[in-house]
């Protein structure tokens, strides 16, 4: 498997990786503290993000085994009797245990998503292994935090794999739609992002599903609050539908609620598709957008004046002209 590194890795760095990674993996295998294992996952994810696949390419199989154990709840730190702490013998309450479990699984999920980012299309064999295990946590019988984790992790994988995610689109779409329709904002928010990311990345015609998606997005777009960034992610999803095929979006019906949900409040990564979609409609002189210019212009003015707003270079240039 030949993969480019994000940064050049010299012989000394590779020697250090080959010295540290085996020791880290051995520590991971033998560690009985969930929070230590979670930290290992977090640091490994950070190293992959900074350096790229060179950090893990020689150890991908071993890392996958360790991560899979966490999702199957078979890691040593998940199988020992942790009802009591190691020093004082004080009993840990159920809430603490659940929180530790959730933090560990979320850290493992973030690590898997980073794998997808650095490996790209080469992530496919790893995806084949992890998909059924992560997707299992999206079932309604699991806790809200676990459902949110599963949908969010798979969404990041879809975004990071790009067109290679097409192979899994038929499996992922119903999972993401169930997340979007979830009664809990944490899950629904991730579902909105996931549906948009899948439609953007996959090389299939998703327009037959636009009506179903828009119907599910409407309650989030119309929320009076932005709990868990649900409204931001819903607005971003609508933007991705417009960018995918504006002709398949009933703009006259969709634009009023969409514009009302803008500007993006917190999740500014959603600025990118939102303002790209607005520019797309304006450039193509869509009559539907022109009739809403009085309500859109204050949104654009606020966005352009905010240092938090993110724009693609093309959209910034167009809106600033």
HELIX and SHEET records of a PDB file:
HELIX    1   1 UNK A   11  UNK A   30  1                                  20    
HELIX    2   2 UNK A   34  UNK A   51  1                                  18    
HELIX    3   3 UNK A   53  UNK A   55  5                                   3    
HELIX    4   4 UNK A   57  UNK A   59  5                                   3    
HELIX    5   5 UNK A   60  UNK A   71  1                                  12    
HELIX    6   6 UNK A   76  UNK A   79  1                                   4    
HELIX    7   7 UNK A   94  UNK A  119  1                                  26    
HELIX    8   8 UNK A  120  UNK A  123  5                                   4    
HELIX    9   9 UNK A  124  UNK A  136  1                                  13    
HELIX   10  10 UNK A  144  UNK A  161  1                                  18    
HELIX   11  11 UNK A  162  UNK A  168  5                                   7    
HELIX   12  12 UNK A  169  UNK A  180  1                                  12    
HELIX   13  13 UNK A  185  UNK A  201  1                                  17    
HELIX   14  14 UNK A  207  UNK A  209  5                                   3    
HELIX   15  15 UNK A  210  UNK A  221  1                                  12    
HELIX   16  16 UNK A  227  UNK A  229  5                                   3    
HELIX   17  17 UNK A  230  UNK A  245  1                                  16    
HELIX   18  18 UNK A  246  UNK A  248  5                                   3    
HELIX   19  19 UNK A  251  UNK A  260  1                                  10    
HELIX   20  20 UNK A  270  UNK A  283  1                                  14    
HELIX   21  21 UNK A  287  UNK A  290  1                                   4    
HELIX   22  22 UNK A  293  UNK A  305  1                                  13    
HELIX   23  23 UNK A  313  UNK A  320  1                                   8    
END                                                                             
